[in-house]
């Protein structure tokens, strides 16, 4: 029961993870498509989960969970996330969000949080969000499936929240889109992640519309979110 309650705490929008500052491309999509509506949001959530989170961020999180407190292994996972994230605004956002989450956990005295901060300061790690999530949530004794479920829920609920805050859809429309994509998140969260025999870290993702929107957003004169 405790692990379930800790999962709720980590996934709670009130938890100060810093994710509220990032739209992960949604603001750019909305700016480029005034007709962006609830159906558009559902399609975007589905694409992001299926073609980015499933084989990139989720895999990095699971591998970081398995690496535990090993800063060298965590650093290699971080480097793979950096290489797999082509858009500068998304790379920077991932590191900033990871730093915010880590700061909160350090203040909460989560085991290993200060060691991760030291590894980032020393250059062993970059501190990408998925890497930090995996390491910290293992320290809280959350299982791999629990960690994946939290991260999957956070990414889709965060995008829904961003779209509502932009005034593009209403709260009820946002919740309908969220409910529509949760079965996919649940299915993907339970997929096994196998360790490569050679220790290689393979992260793949292809969401060109979101990435182009994020690049355009980075040049916008006015914006609500960091990416």
ABEGO torsion letter per residue (X at the ends): XAAAAAAAAAABAABBAGAAABAGGAAAAAAABAABBAAAAAAAAAAAAAAAAAABAAAAAAAAAAAEABAAAAAAAAAAAAAABABAAAAAAAAAAAAAAAAAAAAAGBBGAAAAAAAAAAGABAGBAAAAAAAAAAAAGBBAAAAAAAAAAAAAAAAAAAAAAAGABBAAAAAAAAAAAAAAAAAAAABBBBBBAAGBBBBBBBBAAAAAAAAAAAABABBABAX
